[in-house]
Amino acid sequence: MRSIRRWFSKNFHTPYPVVEDMPDEEVLQHYFEEQYGDLKLPDLRELAEEVLFSPEEREKRKAQKEEDMDAFLEQEAAKLPAVLPQVAAPVPQAGKPATPEPAELPEEFAMKF
C-alpha cells in the first residue's frame, strides 16, 4: 500500500503525509482507474481470469471452451447440407473438358441496369 500511496503523491502532486490521511478506498480507486482504465474488455476478462482462477482451473476452462467450440462447429457443419443445395461438379470424360450445367434462376430474378 505504501508504494501506491507514493504513486498517488507523485502523480497528483500531493504531499505524502496528506495521502497517508486519505481513505484507502480513494487512493486505490485512483490507482486502479489509472492502471486498468484503458484496457479493452477481452484484456480485462483475461486479467480477471488470472486473478480469480488457479492455473489448473484456467487450463480446464480453456479446454472446456475448446470442446464447446468444437461441438458448436460440428453442429453447424451438420446443418450445411440442409441449407446449401447439393452441387456436384460434372466429371470430365477422357479428352473432353467438363461443361457445367446452366444454373436455374428463380422466376422473380431480374437484372436491373
N, C-alpha and C positions, 0 to 999 in steps of 0.2 A: 504494500500500500504506500510505502514511503516513496518508491520510485514514481508511482502515479501522481502523488502529491507534488513531487518535484517537477514532473512533466507539466502539471496544471500551472504551477507557479511560473515556470519558464514561458509557456505558450500564452498565458493570459496576463503576463506581467503583474503578477500578484505576489506580494511578499509571502515567503514560506510560512511564517507564523500565522498569517491570516488564513492561508489554505488549511493549516492544521486545525483551525477552529471551525472550518466549514463542515457541514454534514457529509459523511462518506458517500451517500447516495448522489449528491450533487456533483461531487468530484468524479465519481465513477461514471455517471451519466455522460458528462462531457468527454471523458476518456474514450468510452465505448462508441459514442457517436462519431468521434474523430477517427477511431481505428477501423470501424466496420460500416460507417455510413455510406461509403461509395461502392460497396460490394453489390454485385448483382445477385438475384435470387438463387441461381444454381450454386454460386460460390457460398452463399450463406447456408444453404442446405448441406453442402459438403462439410462446412465448418461445424455446423450443429451436429452432424453425424459423428464427427471426430470427437466432439466433446461428450456426446450422450452415450455412445456405444464403444465397447471394447473392440480391439482388433478382430477377435474371433466373431463377435456379433456383426461387425461390419462386413466381414467376409461372407457370413451366412446370408446377410441381407443382399449383398451383391449377387451371390449365387441364385437366390430366390428371384431377384429381378430378372436375371438372365433366363431362368426357367420360365418365368411368366411371359417374357418377350417371345421366347421360342414357341410356347403354346399358342400365343396370340397369332404369330406369323403362320403357324400350321393351320390354325382355324381359318384365317383369312385366305390362305392358299387353297383350302378345301372349297371355298366359296367361288373361286375364279371360274371353274368350268360352267357353273350356272349363270354367271354374269357375262362372261365373254363367249361369243359364238365360237364353235369349233372351226378352226381354219386349218385346212390340210393343204400343204404345198403339193402341187402336181409333181408326179415322179417323171423325170425325163426318160425317154426311151433312147436306146442306143442311136447316136447320130442325130437326134432331133433335140432342139432346145425346148425347155419347158415353157408352155404358154399358160399363163394364169387365166382362170375363168373370170369373166367380167363380173364385177360386183353389182348386186341388185340394190338399187336405191329405193327408199320409200316413195310412195306416190306424191306425198306432200313436199318432197325435196325440190327446191327450186334455187337456182343460182341467180343472184342479182348483180348486175354490173353497173 
